[in-house]
Amino acid sequence: MPLVTTKEMFRKAYEGGYAIGAFNVNNMEIIQGITEACKETKSPVILQVSKGARNYANHTYLMKLVEAAVAECPDVPIALHLDHGPDFETCKACIDGGFTSVMIDGSSLPFEENIALSKKVVEYAHAHGVVVEAELGTLAGIEDDVVVEAGNASYTRPEEVEEFVARTGCDSLAIAIGTSHGAYKFKPGTDPQLRFDVLEEVSKRLPGFPIVLHGASSVPQEFVNTINEYGGNMPDAIGVPEDQLRQAAKSAVCKINIDSDIRLAMTATVRKYIAEHPEHFDPRQYLKPARAAVKDMVAHKIINVLGSNDTI
């Protein structure tokens, strides 16, 4: 099947009590690992591309890689999504260039400016058959070009969501309930807790409307430990507990973004392989197990966190 939008995905996810995995991609091995896992688990998927990934890999190369994934996995519904579109021009370029979904991130702007920018993107996207994710509330952390200090993070205000969705016409809404970008989400010794009270209130105000969670990697400690064992330096990297993400996926959350966990799986695998095989220099030798690590990570998330397996 060709690339799809997220509309039908989200409708089924909302009704079925699961979430769709949105996995960030920037090279062939990551795309292969993700889509192979989805094919085997019979799960729909969102391949998402950040501004940084487009700068790194080039829009045309990424499109051709995704086209290859669609051809290799014809039964898997695949949406191609722009993650954290910083401005109208970037969103327009992705819409014109074949993406089926875009996110406009005006979360750092004042409320009225966020509405105006999001509405402008929605109007252009809808005219071209593309869906739009917008954001209210600001997540802390670092993801590519998105850098927000912890002191500047803010939870989504439920009393604003109805007006925002009505005035912008967006198709899904990313909210801030305590997740954050990157591998350093919480301080050591703390008990990470998502604000399910905020999520519940937003859901009441927007019945049936798809909610999105960004910054939802769990930072598996086995990969952090492997990275550190083989020359890395990642002390105090802590993520969101998977049981809380599974709880969110059973509610109005229809899309959960996962990026750092894939990076950790790949990096840990490559570091270990190179240390154990110092005579090897062919990139295929260490990228093959790295690709398998991505596949295993995605399959784990689909089955144990998202609950989207066996839904196609």
C-alpha positions as CSV (number, residue, x, y, z in Angstrom):
1,M,0.0,0.0,0.0
2,P,1.2,3.6,-0.5
3,L,2.1,5.9,2.4
4,V,-1.0,6.7,4.5
5,T,-2.0,9.5,6.9
6,T,-2.5,8.9,10.6
7,K,-6.3,9.5,10.6
8,E,-7.4,5.8,10.4
9,M,-4.4,4.7,12.5
10,F,-5.5,7.0,15.3
11,R,-9.1,6.1,15.1
12,K,-8.4,2.4,15.5
13,A,-5.8,3.1,18.2
14,Y,-8.2,5.2,20.2
15,E,-11.0,2.6,20.0
16,G,-8.6,-0.3,20.6
17,G,-6.8,1.1,23.6
18,Y,-3.3,1.1,22.1
19,A,-0.9,3.6,20.6
20,I,1.0,3.8,17.4
21,G,4.8,4.0,17.6
22,A,6.4,7.0,16.1
23,F,10.1,6.1,15.6
24,N,12.7,8.7,14.4
25,V,14.7,7.7,11.4
26,N,17.8,9.0,9.7
27,N,19.5,6.1,7.9
28,M,18.9,2.8,6.1
29,E,19.6,0.5,9.0
30,I,17.1,2.3,11.3
31,I,14.4,2.3,8.7
32,Q,15.0,-1.4,8.0
33,G,15.0,-2.4,11.6
34,I,11.8,-0.5,12.4
35,T,9.8,-1.7,9.5
36,E,10.9,-5.3,9.7
37,A,9.8,-5.4,13.3
38,C,6.4,-3.9,12.3
39,K,6.0,-6.5,9.6
40,E,6.7,-9.4,11.9
41,T,4.5,-8.0,14.7
42,K,1.7,-6.9,12.3
43,S,1.8,-3.3,13.6
44,P,1.2,0.0,11.8
45,V,4.0,2.5,12.2
46,I,4.9,6.2,11.9
47,L,8.3,6.9,10.5
48,Q,9.2,10.4,11.6
49,V,11.9,12.7,10.4
50,S,13.3,15.7,12.3
51,K,14.8,18.8,10.8
52,G,18.1,17.5,11.9
53,A,17.6,14.2,10.2
54,R,16.6,16.0,6.9
55,N,19.8,18.0,7.2
56,Y,21.9,14.9,7.8
57,A,20.5,12.4,5.3
58,N,18.9,14.7,2.7
59,H,15.2,14.8,2.0
60,T,15.5,12.9,-1.3
61,Y,17.6,10.1,0.2
62,L,15.1,9.7,3.1
63,M,12.1,9.6,0.7
64,K,13.7,6.9,-1.4
65,L,14.6,4.8,1.7
66,V,11.0,5.1,2.9
67,E,9.7,4.2,-0.5
68,A,11.8,1.0,-0.3
69,A,10.4,0.2,3.1
70,V,6.8,0.6,1.7
71,A,7.7,-1.8,-1.2
72,E,9.2,-4.3,1.2
73,C,6.4,-4.2,3.7
74,P,3.3,-3.8,1.5
75,D,0.8,-4.9,4.3
76,V,2.1,-2.5,6.9
77,P,0.4,0.9,7.1
78,I,3.2,3.4,7.1
79,A,2.9,7.2,7.7
80,L,5.8,9.6,7.1
81,H,5.8,12.4,9.6
82,L,7.8,15.6,10.1
83,D,8.8,15.7,13.8
84,H,9.1,19.2,15.4
85,G,8.6,21.3,12.3
86,P,10.1,24.6,13.5
87,D,8.3,26.9,11.0
88,F,5.8,27.1,8.1
89,E,8.5,26.8,5.4
90,T,9.8,23.5,6.7
91,C,6.3,22.0,7.0
92,K,5.5,23.2,3.5
93,A,8.6,21.6,2.1
94,C,7.7,18.3,3.7
95,I,4.1,18.5,2.5
96,D,5.2,19.3,-1.0
97,G,7.9,16.6,-0.8
98,G,5.6,13.6,-0.1
99,F,5.2,13.5,3.7
100,T,1.7,12.4,4.8
101,S,1.8,14.1,8.2
102,V,3.6,17.1,9.8
103,M,4.1,18.5,13.2
104,I,4.3,22.3,13.7
105,D,5.9,23.0,17.0
106,G,4.8,26.4,18.2
107,S,4.9,25.3,21.8
108,S,7.5,27.9,22.8
109,L,5.4,30.8,21.4
110,P,2.7,32.7,23.2
111,F,-0.7,31.1,23.0
112,E,-2.1,33.4,20.2
113,E,1.1,33.1,18.1
114,N,1.0,29.3,18.5
115,I,-2.6,29.3,17.2
116,A,-1.8,31.5,14.3
117,L,1.2,29.5,13.1
118,S,-0.5,26.1,13.6
119,K,-3.6,27.3,11.8
120,K,-1.5,28.5,8.8
121,V,0.2,25.0,8.6
122,V,-3.2,23.2,9.0
123,E,-4.8,25.2,6.2
124,Y,-1.9,24.4,3.7
125,A,-1.6,20.8,4.8
126,H,-5.3,20.0,4.6
127,A,-5.5,21.5,1.2
128,H,-2.9,18.9,0.1
129,G,-4.4,15.9,2.0
130,V,-1.8,16.0,4.8
131,V,-2.6,15.8,8.5
132,V,-1.2,18.1,11.2
133,E,0.0,17.6,14.8
134,A,0.4,20.7,17.0
135,E,1.7,21.1,20.5
136,L,0.6,22.8,23.7
137,G,2.9,22.8,26.7
138,T,6.7,22.6,26.6
139,L,8.9,19.6,27.2
140,A,12.4,19.9,28.7
141,G,15.4,18.2,27.2
142,I,17.3,18.1,24.0
143,E,16.3,16.6,20.6
144,D,18.3,17.6,17.6
145,D,17.7,21.4,17.3
146,V,15.1,21.5,20.0
147,V,16.7,22.5,23.3
148,V,14.5,23.5,26.3
149,E,16.0,24.1,29.8
150,A,14.2,22.3,32.6
151,G,13.2,25.6,34.1
152,N,11.4,26.6,30.9
153,A,9.3,23.4,30.6
154,S,5.6,23.7,31.4
155,Y,2.7,21.3,31.6
156,T,-0.2,21.6,29.2
157,R,-3.0,23.7,30.6
158,P,-6.2,21.6,30.0
159,E,-8.4,24.8,30.0
160,E,-6.6,25.8,26.8
161,V,-6.9,22.7,24.7
162,E,-10.5,23.1,23.4
163,E,-10.0,26.6,22.1
164,F,-6.6,25.6,20.6
165,V,-7.9,22.6,18.7
166,A,-11.1,24.4,17.6
167,R,-9.2,27.5,16.3
168,T,-6.3,25.7,14.6
169,G,-8.1,22.7,13.2
170,C,-5.2,20.4,14.0
171,D,-5.7,16.6,13.7
172,S,-3.8,15.6,16.9
173,L,-2.3,17.3,19.9
174,A,1.0,16.8,21.6
175,I,0.8,17.6,25.3
176,A,3.3,17.9,28.2
177,I,2.6,15.7,31.2
178,G,6.1,15.0,32.5
179,T,8.0,13.3,29.6
180,S,11.1,15.0,28.2
181,H,13.5,14.7,25.3
182,G,16.8,12.9,25.3
183,A,18.3,10.3,27.6
184,Y,18.5,12.4,30.7
185,K,14.8,12.8,31.7
186,F,14.9,12.6,35.5
187,K,17.4,13.1,38.3
188,P,18.9,9.9,39.9
189,G,17.0,8.8,43.0
190,T,13.7,10.4,41.9
191,D,10.5,8.4,41.2
192,P,9.4,9.4,37.7
193,Q,5.7,10.0,37.5
194,L,3.7,11.2,34.6
195,R,0.8,13.7,35.2
196,F,-2.1,11.4,34.4
197,D,-4.4,13.9,36.0
198,V,-3.5,16.4,33.2
199,L,-4.0,13.7,30.6
200,E,-7.4,12.7,32.0
201,E,-8.6,16.3,32.1
202,V,-7.4,16.9,28.5
203,S,-9.2,13.7,27.4
204,K,-12.4,14.8,29.0
205,R,-12.3,18.2,27.2
206,L,-11.4,16.5,23.9
207,P,-13.4,13.3,23.8
208,G,-12.2,11.0,21.0
209,F,-9.4,13.3,20.0
210,P,-5.9,11.8,19.5
211,I,-3.3,12.8,22.0
212,V,0.5,12.5,21.4
213,L,3.4,12.0,23.9
214,H,6.8,13.2,22.9
215,G,10.0,12.3,24.8
216,A,8.8,8.9,25.7
217,S,12.0,6.8,25.6
218,S,12.6,4.6,28.6
219,V,16.4,4.6,28.4
220,P,17.0,0.9,29.1
221,Q,19.8,0.6,31.6
222,E,21.3,-2.5,30.0
223,F,22.2,-0.4,27.0
224,V,23.5,2.5,29.1
225,N,25.6,0.1,31.1
226,T,27.0,-1.5,27.9
227,I,27.9,1.9,26.5
228,N,29.7,2.9,29.6
229,E,31.4,-0.5,29.8
230,Y,32.8,0.0,26.4
231,G,34.2,3.5,26.6
232,G,31.1,5.6,26.8
233,N,30.2,8.3,29.4
234,M,26.5,8.4,30.1
235,P,26.1,8.6,33.9
236,D,22.6,9.2,35.3
237,A,20.7,8.6,32.0
238,I,17.1,7.8,33.1
239,G,13.9,7.6,31.1
240,V,10.1,7.1,31.4
241,P,9.0,3.8,33.0
242,E,7.4,1.6,30.4
243,D,4.5,0.7,32.6
244,Q,3.4,4.3,32.7
245,L,3.7,4.6,29.0
246,R,1.5,1.5,28.6
247,Q,-1.0,3.1,30.9
248,A,-1.0,6.2,28.7
249,A,-1.4,4.1,25.5
250,K,-4.6,2.6,26.9
251,S,-6.1,6.0,27.2
252,A,-6.4,8.9,24.7
253,V,-2.7,8.7,23.8
254,C,-2.7,7.4,20.2
255,K,1.0,8.2,19.3
256,I,4.1,7.7,21.4
257,N,7.4,9.1,20.1
258,I,10.5,6.9,20.6
259,D,14.0,8.0,19.5
260,S,16.6,7.8,22.3
261,D,16.0,4.1,22.9
262,I,16.9,3.3,19.3
263,R,20.0,5.4,19.5
264,L,21.1,3.7,22.7
265,A,20.4,0.2,21.3
266,M,22.5,0.9,18.2
267,T,25.3,2.7,20.0
268,A,25.7,0.0,22.6
269,T,25.7,-2.7,20.0
270,V,28.3,-1.0,17.8
271,R,30.6,-0.2,20.8
272,K,30.5,-3.7,22.0
273,Y,31.0,-5.2,18.6
274,I,34.0,-3.0,17.7
275,A,35.6,-3.7,21.1
276,E,35.2,-7.4,20.7
277,H,36.3,-7.4,17.1
278,P,39.2,-4.9,16.8
279,E,40.4,-6.4,13.6
280,H,37.1,-5.7,11.8
281,F,36.7,-2.5,9.7
282,D,33.8,-3.2,7.3
283,P,30.8,-1.1,8.4
284,R,28.5,-3.9,7.4
285,Q,30.0,-6.1,10.1
286,Y,28.9,-3.8,13.0
287,L,25.9,-2.3,11.3
288,K,24.2,-5.7,10.8
289,P,23.9,-6.4,14.6
290,A,23.1,-2.7,15.2
291,R,20.1,-3.1,12.7
292,A,19.0,-6.2,14.5
293,A,19.2,-4.3,17.9
294,V,16.8,-1.7,16.4
295,K,14.4,-4.4,15.3
296,D,14.4,-6.1,18.7
297,M,13.9,-2.7,20.4
298,V,11.0,-1.8,18.2
299,A,9.3,-5.2,18.6
300,H,9.6,-4.9,22.3
301,K,8.0,-1.5,22.4
302,I,5.2,-2.6,20.1
303,I,4.3,-5.7,22.2
304,N,5.0,-4.4,25.7
305,V,4.4,-0.7,25.6
306,L,2.3,0.3,22.7
307,G,0.0,-2.7,22.4
308,S,-0.3,-2.2,18.6
309,N,0.8,-5.8,17.6
310,D,-1.6,-7.9,15.6
311,T,-3.8,-4.9,14.7
312,I,-3.3,-5.0,10.9
